[in-house]
Each structure stands twice: as structure tokens, then as C-alpha cells.
Amino acid sequence: MGIPVTVAVTPAQELVVFGQHIAVGARPPDLSIAGPARLVQVGNTALDIDQLHIYGPLRPELTMGPVIRNAAAAEVFDPVAGPRAQEEAISTVTRGFATWYVLGGLGLLAFTLCAAGAAAGIRTLVVLHRQSRAHGGEHAPLSEIFSYCVRAARRMTVIALVSAVIAWLASGALAVTGSLQGLRGVTSLAQLVGAYHLTPDPVGPPITGYDGAVIGDSRAARLGGPPVPDGSPDDVACQRSTDSLAAEIGRLLPARVLNLACPGATITSGLRGPQDAGGRSVPAQVGVLKQVQDLRFVVVAIGPNDVGWIDFLRYCYGVPDCSDRLTQGEFDYRLAAFDRVYGDLLIDLNELPGSPQVIIMTSYGAFPPGADCADTRAEGYPGLDPLKIELLNDRNKQLNDVLIAGAQKYGFDVADPQLAMLCEKGTDGLGPDLQGMADPHPFHPTGIGSLRMASSVVRHIDPLPTAG
């Protein structure tokens, strides 16, 4: 009882390490025999450090606020000052935990004394009550009872104090032993708390002569369009077309716009990491983007592949009811995972050389509410009905909400293309904006759809400087 209370009430020790404000203490104990230490980043997350497996109730906890960029923080990367700064950091954290441990021990002693005193008082009352009942309301002289209770309380207090000290020392020894064993052989923070993907490195030689660039998936590459004549190996592998989003933006401005989009691209495999496409490894789009000189704007089309949109679409075509809880849970899980990696991408875009304007494009819908036409049907399968379409549109809205919220957080612009959906009858005579079920690449934009997407983007691009 005493140790959990002591851990809960002993304040963490505030320290400054590498110019960062941190606090050291112990995580709240639970009923398990052993458990990991914990690293808490205020406002972000709490990480169990499984490498530090501690037996007993004292499991260290290190709390830190948002990282502050300053000269002290940069010392960790200095080959000369770094080792000395690391030694000082270890010493500071060690002293901080030792201070917390001593304060906790004093608190445990105080708690034990108070508990023993309370127990002695209760014991005295119990003795008086028993003697009064045994002798018809009479009891031994108070001096005798008091003397007896004092001796008993003294013995009980000594036993309690000795037990508390032994338990506290044992808990401290177990915490130190577990920490030292866990830290043995650890040479990096990644080994301790798990690896985190850094921003992609620049890829290839510097690229000049472009005003803007487009990164993204098959919607931006314009899958199914006329191939780029004399295209590069990456253009061929990614089936980039002459009426892609980048090409249409370039015609509308006019400007030179580099197309880096590739079908099947996700944030982790395509934008922030290399992607296997067309029999070759296509470099990370962000890595290539970093080599484009004097870039004024970047357009981003991403999202559906990250949540596996085609999986849910096929499922809804193939079963009578696709609104089951299991599938919804899977969508929620994928959307949450996308939200995390999308945050990494936004950081990359925000730190691009030259700070170009960034425009995030939302995901367009495929069907209007209540749609019923050849494109909602699939031979031999139930196809789509109004309830399924409503579900799919709602999930697309949830994806767009994540895209928009992230863009707004960094002050990026948002382009929301309004394409004519499948089952809608066109009114301008230009043809459909989306490929239907009978086309080679259903739900992808046609050449007209690509032009409409470009139009929604261009209205957000800051005017380019004119010559003269």
C-alpha cells in the first residue's frame, strides 16, 4: 500500500537535458510483477520501453515536452562536444532519478509513521473496548493500557519501518538492475524506443527548368491516357500520360510542371519511399522533389491507395450488405494509420527547399446518392445500391476530412475537384469525367476529368511572376 501511494504522490524531478525540459520519476504501478519503463512525449504519445523490463513497482518514467531547437540540442550531433554532452545528460538524468528516489523514500517513511500512528490509536481504542466489555464497563488503569499500547505500537512501528525500508531498497535495486541490463548494448534511440522513418534523402541530380511539380497516385498520372512520347524509364513504368494532371496544369497556367505521380503509390511506398512499378524501382517522389530547383508549387494527390479503397469498393460490389462492423473497423484502422504517415508527409512538404506553395487535392466521389445505372452493377454479383453508395461516400468524406485537416494545420491550400460522377448524364457534351466499369481503368479520370482536376488546382496557385 505504501509504495503505490508514494509513487503516486512523489513529484517528478524537472530537469534540462540537451536544452530540453524533461521530468524523471516512476510510472504509476499496477498489479503486474514486472513491466516496461515508459517515455512520455507531452501532447503526442506514451511509449513503453520494452528494452527496460523492470521487476517490482518502481518502473522509471521520463516525460518530455515538444522538442526545442537550440544550440544545446545541436550538441548531440557535434563529434567533439557530443560525447561530453551525452555524459552530462546521463549524469543529470541519473541524479534526477536519485533525487526522486530519495524524496520518495522519505515520503514512504512519513507515510509509514502516519499509518503506524493511526494503527496504534485504533489498537488502543480496541483494547479499551474489549476490556470494558469483559469487565462490565470497567477496564484496567489507563496508564497500564497506555504503557501496553505504546510498547506494542513501538514494535509495530519498528517492524513497519524496517519492512518499508527493505521493500524500497529492494524496489530501487530491481529498477537499477533492470535499467542497466536493458541499456547494455543499446547504441541508439531507435534501439530503445523503436525506429522512426526520417525524411527521404534527395534522389538524383539537380533538376532545373520547372515551375511546379505533381506527386501522387494513378489519378494524377492519368492511368489509361496517351503515353508520354520519348518518356523516361520512370515515365514508362508509371504509365504517365500526355493529359496527366501535371500536363493539364501546365497548359492552363501556362508553366512547366514536372509529373512524378505513379499508379499504386502510397505515402510509404511511392512518395516517402521507393516504389516497385513497371518492373523497376521508382525512387521516392519526395526525394526527387527535393532536387527540383526554384520550385514554386507542389500539387499532392494521395489517399485512396493508403486506405486500400479498392478493397472496400470490390467488397461492396460483391456482397449484399457491406456495412458490417468488421469492415468498418478495418477502415477505421487504415484511416488512422494513414493519418499518421500523412503527418510525416506534411512535415516533408513543409520543409522543402525554397518553401514552395503546397496544394493538397481531395479525393473525388464516384457515385451520386441513389445512383442506379450500368456502372453500379456487376454481372453475377449484387452490385451497389443506395445504402452502399451512401456508405462509400461517407468513408470518402472521412478520408477528405483527414486530408483537409492536415493541410489546414500547415497552412497549405486545398483543391476540391468537382467531377461529374458515374451515372450522371453530362450536360456539356464533352463526355464523362470518370472511366466506367466497361473502361480499362474504372473510377479513374478521363482526359476531361483530368482537365477539370487541373482547373480546380490552378485557381489556388499563386500567380507566377511575369517577365519584364
C-alpha positions in Angstrom: 0.0 0.0 0.0 2.8 2.5 1.0 4.9 2.1 -2.2 2.0 2.7 -4.7 0.9 5.8 -2.7 4.5 7.0 -2.5 5.0 6.6 -6.3 1.7 8.5 -7.0 2.4 11.5 -4.7 6.1 12.0 -5.2 6.6 14.7 -7.8 8.7 14.1 -10.9 12.0 15.9 -10.9 12.2 18.7 -13.5 15.5 18.7 -15.5 17.1 20.3 -18.5 18.9 17.9 -20.8 20.3 18.8 -24.3 18.3 22.1 -23.9 15.1 20.1 -23.5 12.8 20.3 -20.4 12.2 16.8 -19.1 10.9 15.2 -15.9 12.0 11.9 -14.3 10.0 9.8 -11.9 8.2 6.5 -12.0 5.1 5.4 -13.8 2.1 4.5 -11.8 2.4 0.9 -10.5 0.0 -1.8 -11.5 -0.7 -5.3 -10.3 1.8 -7.0 -12.6 5.1 -8.4 -11.2 7.2 -6.7 -13.9 6.7 -4.2 -16.7 8.5 -1.8 -19.0 9.7 1.7 -18.3 7.9 4.5 -20.2 8.8 7.5 -22.3 6.0 10.2 -22.4 6.1 13.0 -25.0 3.6 15.6 -23.8 0.8 16.2 -26.3 1.9 13.3 -28.5 2.3 9.8 -27.2 3.5 7.5 -24.5 5.9 4.8 -25.5 6.6 1.6 -23.4 10.3 1.0 -23.5 10.2 -2.8 -23.6 14.0 -2.9 -23.6 13.9 -1.8 -20.0 11.9 -4.6 -18.4 11.7 -3.9 -14.6 10.7 -6.2 -11.8 8.9 -4.6 -8.9 6.8 -1.5 -8.6 9.4 1.1 -9.5 9.5 1.5 -13.3 11.1 4.7 -14.4 9.2 7.2 -16.5 10.7 10.0 -18.5 8.4 12.9 -19.6 9.5 15.4 -22.2 7.7 18.3 -23.8 7.8 19.3 -27.5 11.4 19.3 -28.8 13.0 22.7 -28.7 15.6 23.5 -31.3 18.6 25.3 -29.8 22.3 25.2 -29.6 22.3 22.7 -26.7 20.2 20.3 -28.7 22.5 20.5 -31.6 25.5 19.4 -29.4 24.3 15.8 -29.6 25.4 15.8 -33.3 28.8 17.5 -32.6 31.6 15.0 -32.9 33.7 17.0 -30.3 31.1 18.3 -27.9 28.7 15.4 -28.4 30.3 12.7 -26.1 30.8 15.2 -23.3 27.2 16.4 -23.6 25.9 12.8 -23.6 27.8 12.1 -20.4 26.4 15.2 -18.8 22.9 14.2 -19.9 23.2 10.7 -18.4 24.6 12.2 -15.2 21.8 14.7 -15.0 19.1 12.1 -15.5 20.7 9.8 -13.0 20.9 12.5 -10.3 17.3 13.4 -11.1 16.1 9.9 -10.6 18.2 9.5 -7.5 16.7 12.7 -6.1 13.2 11.4 -6.8 14.1 8.1 -5.2 15.4 9.8 -2.0 12.3 12.0 -1.8 10.1 9.0 -2.4 11.9 7.1 0.4 11.4 10.0 2.8 7.7 10.1 1.8 7.4 6.4 2.3 8.8 6.7 5.8 6.4 9.5 6.6 3.5 7.5 5.3 4.6 4.5 7.3 4.9 6.6 10.5 1.5 8.1 10.0 0.0 4.7 9.2 1.6 3.2 12.3 0.4 6.0 14.5 -3.1 5.6 13.1 -2.9 1.9 13.7 -1.7 2.4 17.3 -4.6 4.7 18.1 -7.1 2.2 16.7 -5.4 -0.6 18.6 -5.8 1.5 21.9 -9.5 2.0 21.3 -9.9 -1.7 20.5 -8.2 -2.7 23.8 -10.3 -0.3 25.8 -13.5 -1.6 24.2 -12.6 -5.2 24.8 -11.7 -4.7 28.5 -14.9 -2.7 29.1 -17.0 -5.5 27.6 -15.1 -8.2 29.5 -15.4 -6.4 33.0 -18.8 -4.9 32.8 -17.7 -1.4 31.7 -14.6 -1.4 33.9 -11.1 -1.6 32.5 -7.5 -1.5 33.8 -5.9 1.8 34.7 -5.3 3.9 31.7 -1.6 4.2 32.5 -1.3 0.4 32.2 -3.3 0.3 28.9 -1.3 3.2 27.5 2.0 1.6 28.5 1.0 -1.7 26.9 -0.2 0.0 23.7 2.9 2.2 23.5 5.2 -0.9 23.6 3.0 -2.7 21.0 3.0 0.4 18.8 6.8 0.8 19.1 7.2 -2.8 18.0 4.8 -2.4 15.2 6.3 0.9 14.0 9.8 -0.6 14.0 8.7 -3.6 12.0 6.7 -1.4 9.6 9.7 1.0 9.1 12.2 -1.9 8.6 9.8 -3.6 6.1 9.2 -0.3 4.2 13.0 0.4 4.0 13.8 -3.1 2.8 10.9 -3.0 0.3 12.0 0.4 -1.0 15.7 -0.6 -1.2 14.8 -3.8 -3.0 12.5 -2.0 -5.4 15.2 0.5 -6.2 17.8 -2.2 -6.7 15.5 -4.0 -9.1 14.8 -0.8 -11.0 18.5 -0.1 -11.4 19.3 -3.7 -12.3 16.6 -3.8 -14.9 17.6 -0.5 -16.4 21.3 -1.4 -16.6 20.6 -4.8 -18.2 18.2 -3.2 -20.7 20.6 -0.4 -21.7 23.5 -2.9 -22.2 24.3 -3.0 -25.9 21.9 -0.1 -26.8 23.7 2.3 -29.1 20.8 4.4 -30.5 17.5 5.8 -29.5 15.9 3.7 -32.3 17.0 0.5 -30.5 15.5 1.8 -27.3 12.1 3.0 -28.4 11.8 1.7 -32.0 12.8 3.1 -35.3 11.2 6.2 -36.9 11.4 6.9 -40.6 13.4 10.0 -41.3 12.6 12.4 -44.2 13.6 10.9 -47.6 17.1 11.9 -48.9 17.3 13.8 -52.1 17.5 11.5 -55.1 19.3 12.0 -58.4 21.0 15.1 -59.8 19.6 18.7 -59.5 16.6 19.3 -61.8 16.0 22.7 -63.3 13.5 24.4 -65.6 10.3 23.6 -63.8 7.8 25.9 -62.1 5.8 23.2 -60.3 5.5 19.5 -59.7 2.8 16.9 -59.1 3.2 14.0 -56.8 0.7 11.3 -56.1 -1.0 8.2 -57.5 -2.8 7.0 -60.6 -5.3 9.8 -60.6 -2.5 12.3 -61.1 -0.6 10.1 -63.5 -3.9 9.7 -65.5 -3.8 6.0 -65.9 -5.1 5.0 -69.3 -4.2 8.2 -71.1 -1.9 8.6 -74.1 1.7 7.7 -73.1 4.3 10.5 -73.0 6.4 10.3 -76.2 10.1 9.6 -75.6 9.3 9.3 -71.9 11.9 8.4 -69.3 12.1 4.9 -67.9 10.1 6.1 -64.9 7.5 7.8 -67.2 7.0 4.4 -68.9 7.0 2.4 -65.7 4.4 4.7 -64.1 2.3 5.0 -67.3 2.3 8.8 -67.2 0.2 10.3 -69.9 0.2 13.4 -72.0 -3.0 14.6 -70.4 -2.0 14.0 -66.8 -2.7 16.4 -64.0 0.7 17.9 -64.3 0.4 18.3 -68.1 -3.0 20.0 -67.8 -1.9 22.4 -65.1 1.0 23.4 -67.3 -1.3 24.1 -70.2 -3.8 26.2 -68.1 -1.2 28.4 -66.4 1.0 28.1 -68.6 4.0 26.7 -66.9 6.4 23.8 -66.9 5.1 21.2 -64.4 7.1 18.0 -63.5 5.0 14.8 -63.3 6.2 12.5 -60.5 2.9 10.6 -59.9 2.8 6.9 -60.2 -0.2 4.4 -60.1 -0.4 2.4 -56.9 1.6 5.0 -54.9 1.1 5.3 -51.2 2.8 7.7 -48.8 5.2 5.0 -47.6 5.7 3.3 -50.9 5.8 5.9 -53.6 6.1 9.3 -52.0 8.3 8.9 -49.0 9.9 5.6 -50.1 10.8 3.9 -53.4 8.0 2.0 -55.3 8.1 -1.1 -57.5 6.3 -0.2 -60.7 6.5 -1.5 -64.3 9.4 -3.8 -63.5 11.7 -1.2 -61.9 12.2 0.6 -58.6 10.9 4.1 -59.0 12.6 6.5 -56.5 10.7 8.2 -53.7 8.8 11.1 -55.2 9.6 13.4 -52.3 13.3 12.5 -52.8 13.2 13.6 -56.4 11.1 16.6 -55.5 13.9 17.8 -53.2 16.2 18.1 -56.2 13.9 20.4 -58.3 15.4 23.8 -58.2 13.4 27.1 -57.7 10.2 25.2 -57.4 7.2 27.5 -56.9 4.3 25.0 -56.2 3.7 21.3 -55.5 0.4 19.5 -56.0 -0.3 16.4 -53.9 -2.9 13.7 -54.9 -2.8 10.9 -52.3 -5.1 8.9 -50.0 -7.2 6.2 -51.6 -4.4 3.7 -52.1 -3.2 4.2 -48.5 -6.6 3.1 -47.1 -7.0 0.3 -49.7 -10.0 1.9 -51.2 -10.3 -0.7 -54.0 -10.7 -3.4 -51.3 -13.8 -1.8 -49.9 -15.2 -1.0 -53.3 -14.9 -4.6 -54.5 -16.4 -5.8 -51.2 -19.4 -3.6 -51.6 -19.9 -4.8 -55.2 -19.6 -8.4 -54.1 -21.8 -8.8 -51.0 -25.5 -8.0 -50.3 -24.6 -5.8 -47.3 -21.1 -4.2 -46.8 -21.9 -2.2 -43.7 -20.7 -4.8 -41.2 -18.8 -3.8 -38.1 -15.7 -5.8 -39.0 -15.2 -4.0 -42.3 -15.9 -0.6 -40.7 -13.3 -1.4 -38.0 -10.8 -2.2 -40.7 -11.5 1.1 -42.5 -11.1 3.0 -39.2 -7.8 1.2 -38.6 -6.4 2.0 -42.1 -7.6 5.6 -41.9 -5.9 6.1 -38.5 -2.7 4.6 -40.0 -2.9 7.0 -43.0 -3.4 9.9 -40.7 0.0 9.1 -39.0 2.0 8.7 -42.2 0.2 11.7 -43.8 1.6 13.8 -40.9 5.1 12.6 -41.9 4.5 13.7 -45.5 3.2 17.1 -44.4 6.4 17.7 -42.5 8.5 16.8 -45.5 6.5 19.2 -47.7 6.7 22.0 -45.2 10.5 21.7 -45.1 11.0 21.6 -48.9 13.9 23.8 -50.1 12.6 27.2 -51.1 9.3 26.7 -49.3 7.1 26.2 -52.4 3.3 26.6 -52.3 1.7 23.3 -51.5 -1.8 22.3 -52.7 -3.4 19.2 -51.4 -6.1 17.6 -53.6 -9.1 15.9 -52.1 -10.5 12.5 -53.2 -13.4 12.9 -55.6 -16.6 10.8 -55.2 -17.6 8.2 -57.8 -21.4 8.0 -57.5 -24.1 10.5 -56.6 -26.7 9.5 -53.9 -29.2 6.9 -55.1 -27.3 6.2 -58.3 -28.5 3.3 -60.4 -27.0 2.5 -63.8 -24.8 0.0 -65.6 -21.8 1.2 -63.5 -23.4 0.3 -60.2 -23.9 -3.3 -61.4 -21.5 -6.2 -61.7 -22.5 -9.4 -63.5 -23.0 -12.3 -61.1 -22.7 -10.0 -58.0 -25.2 -7.9 -56.0 -23.6 -4.6 -57.1 -24.2 -1.2 -55.5 -27.4 0.1 -54.0 -28.2 3.5 -52.4 -27.2 2.3 -48.9 -23.8 1.1 -50.1 -23.2 4.3 -52.1 -24.1 6.3 -49.0 -21.6 4.3 -47.0 -18.8 4.7 -49.6 -19.4 8.4 -49.9 -19.3 8.8 -46.1 -15.9 6.9 -46.0 -14.6 9.1 -48.8 -15.7 12.2 -46.8 -13.8 10.8 -43.7 -10.7 10.5 -45.9 -11.1 14.0 -47.2 -11.6 15.3 -43.6 -8.1 13.9 -42.8 -6.6 15.4 -45.9 -8.1 18.8 -45.2 -7.3 18.9 -41.5 -3.7 18.1 -42.2 -3.4 20.8 -45.0 -5.0 23.4 -42.7 -2.6 22.6 -39.9 0.3 23.6 -42.1 -1.4 26.4 -44.0 -1.5 24.5 -47.3 -4.1 25.1 -49.9 -6.8 22.5 -50.7 -8.2 21.8 -54.1 -11.5 20.0 -54.2 -12.2 18.8 -57.8 -15.8 18.6 -58.7 -16.0 15.9 -61.3 -19.2 14.6 -63.0 -19.9 11.3 -61.2 -20.7 8.0 -62.8 -24.5 7.5 -63.6 -24.8 11.3 -64.1 -25.7 12.5 -67.5 -23.3 15.0 -68.9 -24.7 18.4 -69.9 -21.7 19.9 -71.7 -21.2 17.2 -74.4 -17.6 16.7 -73.6 -18.0 13.2 -72.3 -17.7 11.6 -68.9 -15.2 12.7 -66.3 -14.6 9.2 -64.9 -13.9 5.9 -66.6 -16.8 3.4 -66.0 -17.0 -0.3 -65.4 -16.6 -1.0 -69.1 -13.4 1.0 -69.4 -9.9 -0.3 -68.8 -9.4 1.6 -65.6 -12.8 2.2 -63.8 -13.1 5.1 -61.5 -10.0 6.9 -62.8 -10.4 10.2 -64.5 -10.7 10.5 -68.3 -8.9 13.2 -70.2 -11.8 15.6 -69.4 -11.7 14.6 -65.8 -8.0 15.3 -65.6 -8.6 18.8 -67.1 -11.3 19.5 -64.5 -8.9 18.4 -61.7 -6.3 20.7 -63.1 -8.8 23.6 -63.2 -9.6 23.1 -59.5 -5.9 23.2 -58.7 -4.9 26.2 -60.9 -7.3 28.6 -59.2 -5.3 28.1 -55.9 -1.8 28.6 -57.4 -0.3 31.9 -56.7 0.4 33.9 -59.9 3.7 33.3 -61.4 6.0 36.3 -61.9 5.8 37.7 -65.4 8.9 38.5 -67.4 9.9 42.0 -68.0 
